[in-house]
Amino acid sequence: MHGATIETTIRGVSLAAAQKRLDQISAIARRSSLDDAICRHWSADRFDGIESLARELLRKPPVDLSAMAMDLLQLLRMALRSDMSRFSDLLEDVHDKPDWRVAYLSYFVPFALAVLADVCDKNIAAAS
């Protein structure tokens, strides 16, 4: 296999393959936002920012990217009082597909941070 690899997270996954999957995940997230209460009000710029951060994570993934995603998933569960099964189900579905897994983790981390920022903003506004 020729080209760059994501050596610190999943060995043997070409960056081009992972970026292709990230593009697919980004498109799915934008389409699903029409029906998803979590991100229905987000602007295109918000998604652009998430995608930009996801691309950076994909290019230079931290060794503990998976652990970061799991921690954020737990925070989402607590903040939204939901089991967040759709996200954990997706993680299980892509477990044995390294290109999908690293792309999904790279997208999920900034996505989850954006959701948590919204929850914090809403809580601050409610307390004021």
C-alpha positions in Angstrom: 0.0 0.0 0.0 1.4 3.4 -1.0 0.7 6.7 0.6 0.4 8.1 4.1 -0.8 6.0 6.9 -2.4 6.8 10.2 0.3 5.1 12.2 -0.5 6.2 15.7 -4.1 5.1 15.7 -4.7 2.3 13.2 -1.8 0.9 11.3 -2.3 0.2 7.6 -5.1 2.6 6.9 -4.3 5.0 4.1 -5.0 8.6 4.8 -6.8 8.8 1.4 -9.2 6.0 2.3 -9.9 7.5 5.8 -10.5 10.9 4.2 -12.9 9.4 1.8 -14.8 7.9 4.7 -14.7 11.2 6.6 -16.3 12.9 3.6 -19.1 10.3 3.6 -19.6 10.7 7.3 -19.7 14.5 7.0 -22.3 14.3 4.3 -24.4 11.9 6.3 -24.3 14.2 9.4 -25.3 17.2 7.3 -28.3 15.3 5.8 -29.4 13.8 9.1 -29.3 17.2 10.8 -32.7 18.0 9.1 -34.3 15.3 11.4 -31.9 15.3 14.4 -32.9 17.4 17.3 -29.3 17.6 18.6 -28.0 19.6 15.6 -31.1 20.7 13.7 -30.4 24.4 14.4 -26.7 24.3 13.4 -25.5 26.4 10.5 -23.4 25.2 7.6 -20.5 27.0 9.2 -20.9 24.9 12.4 -20.6 21.8 10.3 -17.7 23.3 8.4 -15.9 23.8 11.7 -16.5 20.3 12.8 -15.2 18.9 9.5 -12.1 21.1 9.7 -11.3 19.8 13.2 -12.1 16.2 12.1 -9.6 16.6 9.2 -6.9 17.8 11.6 -7.6 14.9 13.9 -7.4 12.5 11.0 -4.1 13.9 9.8 -2.5 13.9 13.3 -4.6 11.6 15.5 -3.7 11.4 19.2 -2.8 7.9 20.3 -5.8 7.9 22.6 -8.4 9.1 20.1 -10.6 6.1 20.8 -10.5 6.8 24.6 -11.3 10.5 24.0 -14.4 9.5 22.0 -15.5 7.1 24.7 -15.1 9.8 27.4 -17.1 12.2 25.3 -19.8 9.6 24.7 -20.1 9.2 28.4 -20.4 13.0 28.9 -23.1 13.1 26.2 -25.0 10.4 28.0 -24.9 12.3 31.2 -25.6 15.7 29.7 -28.5 14.6 27.4 -29.8 12.0 29.8 -29.8 9.5 27.0 -28.1 6.2 26.4 -26.7 7.6 23.1 -27.2 4.1 21.6 -27.0 5.3 18.0 -23.4 6.5 18.5 -22.3 3.4 20.4 -24.0 1.2 17.9 -22.1 2.9 15.1 -18.8 2.4 16.9 -19.6 -1.3 17.2 -20.5 -1.4 13.5 -17.2 0.1 12.4 -15.0 -1.7 14.9 -13.6 -4.1 12.3 -13.4 -1.5 9.5 -10.4 0.6 10.3 -10.9 3.2 7.6 -14.5 3.8 8.8 -13.5 3.6 12.5 -10.7 6.2 12.4 -12.9 8.6 10.2 -15.8 8.2 12.6 -13.8 8.8 15.7 -12.2 11.8 14.1 -15.6 13.2 13.3 -17.3 12.2 16.5 -14.8 14.0 18.8 -15.5 17.6 17.5 -19.2 16.8 16.9 -19.6 15.7 20.6 -17.7 18.8 21.8 -20.1 21.0 19.7 -23.1 19.2 21.3 -21.7 19.6 24.8 -21.0 23.3 24.1 -24.7 23.7 23.2 -25.8 21.9 26.3 -23.6 24.2 28.5 -24.9 27.3 26.7 -28.4 26.2 27.3 -27.8 25.5 31.0 -26.1 28.9 31.4 -29.0 30.7 29.7 -31.5 28.8 31.9 -29.6 29.8 35.1 -29.5 33.4 34.2 
